[in-house]
Amino acid sequence: MDLQLLVICLLTAGINLIGTLAYAARIAGVRTRRIAMSFALFNILVLVSRTSNSFLGPFLAKRIETRLADGGGEALLGDFRMVLFSASVAVAAGIALVPTGQRLFARAIGYFQQHRSTTRMLLRSASPAGLRTIRDAIALPQAHQWHELAKPRGVGWGVLVANCLAQALITVGVLASLYAGYLNPEFRVTASQLSAVINGFATILLFALIDPQLSVMTDDVVEGRVSEPLFRRTIVWISFSRLAGTLLAQAFFLPSAQAVAWIANHV
């Protein structure tokens, strides 16, 4: 793996790690009963994750141009699969860090509630005291927590499958459109702009089916109709469906790229 590909994989991993840890903000909101503030943190992290995904475009485009200039275009498929694999590894790491994330978000919510300054909160996280807080919050899932996943999930398989599909499509959206430019070099620019064809459908799935389910369940927890352990299990199951989506993206990647290359000829 060369330096350029390593940077792309690390950026992809960072984006997916942030997106996975964002779910921990919901758990922290339920624990602190600061639902609005937790949703604000959740939305910030999701926005950072999804916006940062667009920054991958220039790096990946440069990768394609470099490969083509060197006559190594046939190696691009392996490069892109490595990028997808880095996304799966990051999501798996994010699931393991959910206990740590919920502790950090709970403390961030408490700090913001007291000082009412996002800038001050960010500066505090980089201070020695903030670093000690991060160190003290580190915790990995315990064995009994994994066993509890056998209990009721809180959401149906339909929601989990929909989230899996949406995450798979979002994961391949930018990658497939750029690789489509390699498959159809005559309309390379057109293909690179068609990631919205894939991401648009995935975004509709997420905001129309997944987010309302979690929002309603959050209200139910606050009102006492749903227990906190059940809510935490739901978040873990949603996270696992995200991981399954990044793995499914490996199968979706090439067909999606071929579909975008075909659409580029007919738009």
C-alpha positions as CSV (number, residue, x, y, z in Angstrom):
1,M,0.0,0.0,0.0
2,D,1.5,3.3,-1.1
3,L,1.2,6.6,0.9
4,Q,-1.6,8.0,-1.3
5,L,-3.8,4.9,-0.8
6,L,-3.0,4.9,2.9
7,V,-4.2,8.5,3.3
8,I,-7.4,7.7,1.4
9,C,-8.1,4.6,3.6
10,L,-7.4,6.6,6.8
11,L,-9.7,9.4,5.7
12,T,-12.4,6.8,4.9
13,A,-11.9,5.1,8.2
14,G,-12.2,8.4,10.1
15,I,-15.4,9.3,8.4
16,N,-17.0,6.0,9.2
17,L,-15.7,6.0,12.7
18,I,-17.3,9.4,13.4
19,G,-20.6,8.2,11.8
20,T,-20.7,5.1,14.0
21,L,-19.8,6.9,17.2
22,A,-22.6,9.5,16.5
23,Y,-25.1,6.9,17.7
24,A,-23.5,7.0,21.1
25,A,-24.8,10.6,21.4
26,R,-28.4,9.3,21.4
27,I,-27.6,7.0,24.3
28,A,-25.9,9.8,26.2
29,G,-29.0,12.0,25.6
30,V,-31.3,9.3,27.2
31,R,-29.0,8.9,30.2
32,T,-28.7,12.7,30.8
33,R,-32.3,13.4,29.7
34,R,-30.9,16.2,27.5
35,I,-32.5,15.0,24.4
36,A,-32.3,18.2,22.3
37,M,-28.6,18.7,23.1
38,S,-27.8,15.1,22.3
39,F,-29.6,15.4,19.0
40,A,-27.6,18.5,18.3
41,L,-24.3,16.6,18.9
42,F,-25.6,13.7,16.9
43,N,-26.5,16.0,13.9
44,I,-23.1,17.7,14.1
45,L,-21.2,14.4,13.9
46,V,-23.5,13.0,11.1
47,L,-23.0,16.2,9.2
48,V,-19.2,16.1,9.6
49,S,-19.3,12.4,8.5
50,R,-21.5,12.9,5.5
51,T,-19.9,16.2,4.4
52,S,-16.3,14.8,4.8
53,N,-17.4,12.0,2.5
54,S,-17.4,14.5,-0.4
55,F,-13.7,15.4,0.3
56,L,-12.8,11.9,-0.7
57,G,-13.7,12.8,-4.3
58,P,-10.5,14.8,-5.1
59,F,-8.2,12.2,-3.5
60,L,-9.9,9.3,-5.3
61,A,-10.0,11.2,-8.6
62,K,-6.3,11.9,-8.3
63,R,-5.8,8.2,-7.6
64,I,-7.6,7.3,-10.8
65,E,-5.6,9.9,-12.8
66,T,-2.3,8.6,-11.4
67,R,-3.1,5.0,-12.1
68,L,-4.2,5.8,-15.7
69,A,-1.0,7.9,-16.3
70,D,1.1,5.0,-15.0
71,G,-0.8,2.4,-17.1
72,G,-2.1,0.7,-13.9
73,G,-5.8,1.2,-14.3
74,E,-6.5,-2.5,-13.8
75,A,-5.3,-2.2,-10.2
76,L,-8.0,0.4,-9.4
77,L,-10.6,-2.2,-8.5
78,G,-8.3,-3.6,-5.8
79,D,-7.6,-0.1,-4.5
80,F,-11.3,0.7,-4.2
81,R,-12.0,-2.6,-2.4
82,M,-9.3,-1.7,0.1
83,V,-11.0,1.6,0.7
84,L,-14.3,-0.2,1.3
85,F,-12.6,-2.6,3.7
86,S,-11.1,0.3,5.7
87,A,-14.7,1.6,6.1
88,S,-15.8,-1.8,7.6
89,V,-12.9,-1.9,10.0
90,A,-13.7,1.6,11.2
91,V,-17.4,0.8,11.8
92,A,-16.3,-2.3,13.8
93,A,-14.0,-0.2,15.9
94,G,-16.8,2.3,16.4
95,I,-19.1,-0.4,17.7
96,A,-16.5,-1.4,20.2
97,L,-16.0,2.2,21.3
98,V,-19.8,2.9,21.8
99,P,-19.4,2.6,25.6
100,T,-16.5,5.1,25.5
101,G,-18.4,7.4,23.2
102,Q,-21.6,7.5,25.4
103,R,-19.5,8.5,28.5
104,L,-17.7,11.2,26.5
105,F,-20.9,12.6,25.1
106,A,-22.6,12.6,28.5
107,R,-19.7,14.7,29.9
108,A,-19.8,16.9,26.9
109,I,-23.5,17.5,27.3
110,G,-23.0,18.4,31.0
111,Y,-20.1,20.7,30.2
112,F,-22.1,22.5,27.5
113,Q,-25.1,22.8,29.7
114,Q,-22.9,24.7,32.2
115,H,-20.8,26.9,29.9
116,R,-23.0,27.2,26.8
117,S,-20.1,27.5,24.4
118,T,-19.2,25.0,21.7
119,T,-15.8,26.7,21.2
120,R,-15.0,26.5,24.9
121,M,-16.0,22.8,24.9
122,L,-13.7,22.0,22.0
123,L,-10.8,23.8,23.6
124,R,-11.5,22.0,26.8
125,S,-11.2,18.6,25.1
126,A,-7.7,19.5,23.9
127,S,-6.5,20.6,27.4
128,P,-4.8,18.3,29.9
129,A,-8.0,18.0,31.9
130,G,-9.9,17.2,28.8
131,L,-7.4,14.5,27.8
132,R,-7.7,13.0,31.3
133,T,-11.5,12.9,30.9
134,I,-11.1,11.1,27.6
135,R,-8.7,8.6,29.3
136,D,-11.0,8.0,32.2
137,A,-14.0,7.4,29.8
138,I,-12.3,4.6,27.9
139,A,-14.3,1.4,28.3
140,L,-14.8,-1.6,26.1
141,P,-18.0,-3.7,25.9
142,Q,-18.2,-6.4,28.5
143,A,-19.1,-10.0,27.9
144,H,-22.6,-9.8,29.4
145,Q,-23.4,-6.9,27.1
146,W,-22.9,-9.1,24.1
147,H,-25.1,-11.8,25.6
148,E,-27.9,-9.3,26.0
149,L,-28.1,-8.9,22.3
150,A,-30.1,-12.1,22.2
151,K,-32.9,-10.2,24.0
152,P,-35.6,-8.1,22.1
153,R,-34.0,-5.7,19.7
154,G,-36.5,-2.8,19.8
155,V,-36.7,-2.6,16.0
156,G,-37.9,-5.0,13.3
157,W,-35.7,-6.8,10.8
158,G,-37.2,-4.5,8.1
159,V,-35.7,-1.4,9.7
160,L,-32.3,-3.2,10.1
161,V,-32.3,-4.4,6.5
162,A,-33.3,-0.9,5.2
163,N,-30.5,0.6,7.2
164,C,-28.1,-2.0,5.9
165,L,-29.0,-1.2,2.3
166,A,-28.9,2.6,2.9
167,Q,-25.4,2.3,4.5
168,A,-24.2,0.1,1.6
169,L,-25.4,2.6,-1.0
170,I,-23.9,5.6,0.9
171,T,-20.6,3.8,1.3
172,V,-20.3,3.1,-2.5
173,G,-21.9,6.3,-3.7
174,V,-18.8,8.5,-4.3
175,L,-16.6,5.5,-5.0
176,A,-18.8,4.0,-7.6
177,S,-19.3,7.3,-9.5
178,L,-15.6,7.8,-9.7
179,Y,-14.8,4.3,-10.8
180,A,-17.6,4.6,-13.4
181,G,-15.5,7.4,-14.9
182,Y,-12.7,4.9,-15.3
183,L,-15.2,2.4,-16.9
184,N,-16.6,5.1,-19.2
185,P,-13.8,7.6,-19.8
186,E,-15.7,9.4,-22.6
187,F,-18.1,10.7,-20.0
188,R,-15.8,10.7,-17.0
189,V,-16.9,14.1,-15.7
190,T,-20.6,13.2,-16.1
191,A,-20.1,10.0,-14.2
192,S,-18.3,11.7,-11.4
193,Q,-21.3,13.9,-10.8
194,L,-23.8,11.1,-10.6
195,S,-23.1,10.0,-7.1
196,A,-26.4,11.7,-6.1
197,V,-28.2,8.9,-8.0
198,I,-27.0,6.4,-5.4
199,N,-26.7,8.6,-2.4
200,G,-30.1,10.3,-2.9
201,F,-32.0,7.0,-2.6
202,A,-29.9,6.0,0.4
203,T,-30.6,9.4,2.1
204,I,-34.3,9.0,1.6
205,L,-34.2,5.6,3.3
206,L,-32.2,6.9,6.2
207,F,-34.4,10.0,6.9
208,A,-37.7,8.5,6.0
209,L,-37.4,5.1,7.7
210,I,-34.5,4.9,10.1
211,D,-34.3,8.2,11.9
212,P,-38.0,8.5,12.7
213,Q,-37.8,5.0,14.4
214,L,-34.9,6.0,16.6
215,S,-36.6,9.4,17.4
216,V,-39.9,7.8,18.5
217,M,-38.0,5.2,20.6
218,T,-36.0,8.0,22.2
219,D,-39.3,9.7,23.3
220,D,-40.6,6.4,24.6
221,V,-37.5,6.0,26.8
222,V,-37.9,9.5,28.2
223,E,-41.6,8.8,28.9
224,G,-40.8,5.5,30.6
225,R,-42.5,3.2,28.0
226,V,-39.2,1.7,26.8
227,S,-36.3,0.8,29.1
228,E,-32.8,2.2,28.6
229,P,-31.2,-1.3,28.2
230,L,-33.6,-2.0,25.3
231,F,-32.7,1.4,23.7
232,R,-29.0,0.6,24.0
233,R,-29.5,-2.8,22.4
234,T,-31.4,-1.1,19.6
235,I,-28.5,1.3,18.9
236,V,-26.1,-1.6,18.9
237,W,-28.2,-3.5,16.4
238,I,-28.5,-0.4,14.2
239,S,-24.7,-0.1,14.4
240,F,-24.3,-3.8,13.4
241,S,-26.6,-3.2,10.4
242,R,-24.3,-0.3,9.4
243,L,-21.4,-2.7,9.6
244,A,-23.3,-5.2,7.5
245,G,-23.9,-2.4,5.0
246,T,-20.3,-1.6,4.6
247,L,-19.6,-5.3,4.0
248,L,-22.5,-5.5,1.5
249,A,-21.0,-2.5,-0.3
250,Q,-18.2,-4.8,-1.6
251,A,-20.9,-6.6,-3.6
252,F,-22.7,-3.4,-4.6
253,F,-19.6,-1.5,-5.8
254,L,-19.0,-2.9,-9.2
255,P,-22.7,-3.2,-10.3
256,S,-23.2,0.4,-9.0
257,A,-20.3,1.7,-11.0
258,Q,-21.5,-0.1,-14.1
259,A,-25.0,1.4,-13.6
260,V,-23.6,4.9,-13.2
261,A,-21.4,4.4,-16.3
262,W,-24.5,3.4,-18.3
263,I,-26.5,6.3,-16.9
264,A,-23.7,8.7,-18.0
265,N,-24.3,7.7,-21.6
266,H,-28.1,8.4,-21.4
267,V,-28.5,11.6,-19.3
